[in-house]
Amino acid sequence: MGINKKIINTIYIPEKKRFTLCISSQIGCFVGCNFCYTGKQGFNRNLNTSEIISQIWNIAKFIKKKNLNFITNIVIMGMGEPLLNLKNIISSILIMRDKYCFNFSKRRITLSTVGIIPALNKLKNFVDIRLAISLHASNDKIRNIIIPFNKKYNIKNILKSAKNYIKNSKANKNGVTIEYVMLNGINDKYKHAHQLAFILKNILCKINLIPWNKFNKSEYKCSSYKRINIFSKILIKYGFVVIIRKNRGIDINAACGQLFEKNI
């Protein structure tokens, strides 16, 4: 999708019973996670409310034209960190929720964040939607390396803020989603699974393990599926609900962590 000669990525993900639209909040990303292609391109600017909403509007038109199934879920997980564009994200969510606009249920909208604590604390005063935390590490030492923003907002305080957000949330009755990208030799050792279980023991959550998706000139590799499965089983033994995310869109560089803007 072109905006002022820049590209933002919006991904339509069809499944058997769910048809998800993954939308972007920024052109590029300010956070700069080392394992994310979007983070490697740097930050251009925030998207305004009309640009965020136009992603839904344009895809909805395309879906109708192609006679495809209509969108059932919105995930704010595309390019950018949504909570660094808080004002426009809140106004966009209110439009998505409005019965005279898109009329999406609060349980059908998910916002993913690395954990911008001041913005997360404000978010609960305006909108109640499903929350996903891009954690990706079981301790601060690892997270400081792969997500440098962790030096500003550490794991303990992020989880505290997330727990506070879901405390009275009707959209998060089943808890927050913890996203964890599987990086070979970095955060996928079995001791990390035990550490992860320990730091999450007091927060209602489900854990989404994400096989890392490659991009050019990255030093990272994806964990083997054998290791991911064992990692998952360790967490399940602690009583967690664990989902291993399917890899989709790799062939067109549209998978999680592969989104990149190019001039047009």
Helices and strands as residue ranges (DSSP letters): E 2-3, E 6-7, E 11-14, E 19-22, E 26-28, H 37-40, E 43-46, H 49-66, E 73-76, G 82-85, H 86-97, G 106-108, E 109-113, H 117-123, E 130-134, H 140-146, G 148-151, H 155-166, E 176-182, H 190-199, E 205-211, H 225-237, E 241-244, G 250-252
